[in-house]
Amino acid sequence: MKTIFNLLLVLFSLSVFSQQEVTALDINLSPGTQVLEVTQKNQKQISLFFHGGGKTKLLTLDQQFKIADSLSVNNSNEVRYADLIGYGLSDKNYFCYLASQNNKNIFCQHFDLNSHQVTLKSFRLEFEKEKILAKISIEDVFFIVALTKNSSLLNLYSFKNGLMDKKTIDLSSKRFLDLNNKVANLWDIISKETPCEGAFYFQTITDKSLPSLVLNANKRKLYGYDNQLIFSLDTNRKFTQTFSVNLNDFSVAQKVYSQPYFEDKITQDDNPETYYSSQSSTSFLSKNHCIQMRIEDKIVKLSIKKVSGEEIKSLEINSGQEVSFKNSEIYIEKSDAQNLKTIDKPDQFVKKLNGLNAAVSLQESKDKFLLTLGGMSFLDSTDGALIGGMIGGFTGAVLGTAIMSNSLANASTDMDFYKNRKVLYTSCLFDKSLDHIDGLIKTTAFDALRLFAEKNASGTIKIAFKMNDDLYHGFYNAETKKYLLYLFSN
């Protein structure tokens, strides 16, 4: 394995873009302030909520990233110590949602830019017989997703225009399989830790999410696409189990995608959990495709399907062979983008991937598909030793503690999730027919963003998000008292 002696050359010499500072906002922010972006992709406009120092402040930016309007409110002690968890939007009415530490008090601050008034509502939610699975803003409506104990009853708390509504969706008639291929209710499956997350947790992914392999390694994901909530489960090695909730009429559709096939070698004497812990499978759903990857022993298999389930591309990588369809080096990264190495024997990809948690990312443009595939494991923060790759236990607890924060504000800094992680990956490029495109791939905007963020580590109150095809990174410079926003575009 050889160290890349000049990382800047690798990351930028083949690139046709660089970061662009799009705005520097004069603002005085207190330590510990939380920030959450509101994007209007059709208008290509961004707004920012800042919550801290006893105030909540809204800044709306025009298409030139200049301040178009602003409004702030002083908070009572009860709201002051609440966490910023989501937003809503309707014309010039912005809604900021905050939660107490136990999530029982939800506060809604209504910022009316027509009257320039801020009003406050509060909602009391007990959650005594429920577990919160996720919080997500989709199509300018905020949702809290919860599950009733020991059941398959899904509860959606929607917050729109300052009003709350609860819908209970009964999934009892739906068939879910656990790790051992036994039928179980949703609670039984979600209450288990996985190699990547703690119990009762779904990683949320929306149009704004960055293409992070670390986050995509999670076995349970909640996608917010086109007024749908799509839940995916990769807790069973043979199937990706999904169900979607249409937010217009709250109807439910279930879809199961078979993982690439391997002959099952388990015997009666084998413990299923021990046997399957030597394997890894994952998936990623875009709006139009489902991509799956399964690792077993000396083979990696990939399948790209339409969302309808029809397979349109299958790929296979065998141990001792090079990845014939890759367009980049094979990288191993430990903890940060500056600690990057390349594998000098590309035929070792499958061998190096064994023992890691499989992860894939698929980015789609008008005429190209960028596939990033690899794996992730955890590093001990003291000596860099691997502690990942096991079922449940300490590993799940580590990631659960790291990302299952009550606050969604500042949690969008996907770059931070690479800390104390070992990540192996390579990138592959395909045309719209999913035929491989030859040549060396240019550095991605995500790589450049992460490197830039690490070199500006003194910045605080960070955000990172996607709007349309561009990535944005924002942070606060306490010395200049400016909030800086940078654009990264391919």
Secondary structure, DSSP 8 states (H G I E B T S, - for coil): -EE-S-HHHHHHTT-S---EEEEEEE----TT-EEEEEEETTTTEEEEEEEETTEEEEEEE-TTS-EEEEEEEE--HHHHTSEEEEEEEETTEEEEEEE-TTS-EEEEEEEETTTTEEEEEEEE---TTEEEEEEEEETTEEEEEEEETTS-EEEEEEEETTEEEEEEEE-TTS-EE-TTS-EE-HHHHHTS--SS--TT--EEEETT----HHHHT-SEEEEEETTEEEEEE--STTEEEEEEEETTT--EEEEEEE---------TTS-HHHHHTT-EEEEEE-SSEEEEEEEETTEEEEEEEETTS-EEEEEEEETTS--TT--S--EEEESSTTSEEE-S-GGGHHHHHTTSEEEEEEEE-SSEEEEEEEEEEEB-TTT--B--SSSSHHHHHHHHHHH--S--TTTT-GGGGGTTEEEEEEEEEEETT--B--S-----HHHHHHHHHHHTTT-EEEEEEEETTEEEEEEEETTTTEEEEEEE--
